[in-house]
Amino acid sequence: MPCRSGGRRVDRGDVRQRSDARLFPLPGRGVVAGSAASVLSACLRQGYGGTAHRGRSVRGEGISASGRSRRFAAAAEGKAAMIGRRPTIRGGAVAAAVFAVATLHLLLLFAPDAVLRWNRHASRLLLLEATGFAAGVICSMAVISKMRRHLFDRAGDDDRALTDTVSLTLVLIAVVSGVALASAYRWASSWSVVTLTPYAVSLARLAPRVELIAATPFVVRLHVFCSFPLVALLVFTRLGSAAHAALDRIFDRIGAALGRLRAEEIWREEEN
């Protein structure tokens, strides 16, 4: 029977006015057996292992890598590799060493004359050799540590695990052989620009001059030849994903800066 509550007319048969947790199907008013919590749980178990909350729509558990698309997983790993970790002293030292080694190799390839002019003074030659050797040692230690974590601390299998293992092995061989040739054969920055640099140029011209490298020691040839399969496998590794993410961020910042400059020019033109 209808009654009044607070000056309002209340229909006891109306589901919206009842205080119990029973549910009524639509469009009728028949009672569904069972409590609301058992019929419509607040937390849902997803098929991929995650938990979704109805009220907050937040998963309590992450989606496994097998449940994500390959493209999304690669992008996420690349972003995490670049921005997902806090900077540390060790990480900064490794980054500086990698930058020094990469810069030295680029100078040897693209500015050999400048390197030879720099090496005319003994003090500057010693500085360049010591910097390259120290950076190579730091890179070797970092790659060995990375290899150990990859082989023994891996949580599960991944589609790219074999590719990562092969690429890390090649990187380790290349770095260790570079340190070995720098310590065994002095002044590598000077003699490499008259042997290895012309050989690299001949490869770029598709006319390799094998005689330039055939007479070099085995460790030198090992250091050079490791770069060929490494470049081929780089695209399929996490390092390639990280490099892609880094380039993406760099180009985004360059585009944003150019856009701001263009907007300022347009603004000044409109004011004039």
Beta strands, then each sheet from edge to edge (+ up, - down):
strand 1: 3-5
strand 2: 8-10
strand 3: 43-45
strand 4: 51-53
sheet 1: 1+ 2-
sheet 2: 3+ 4-
end
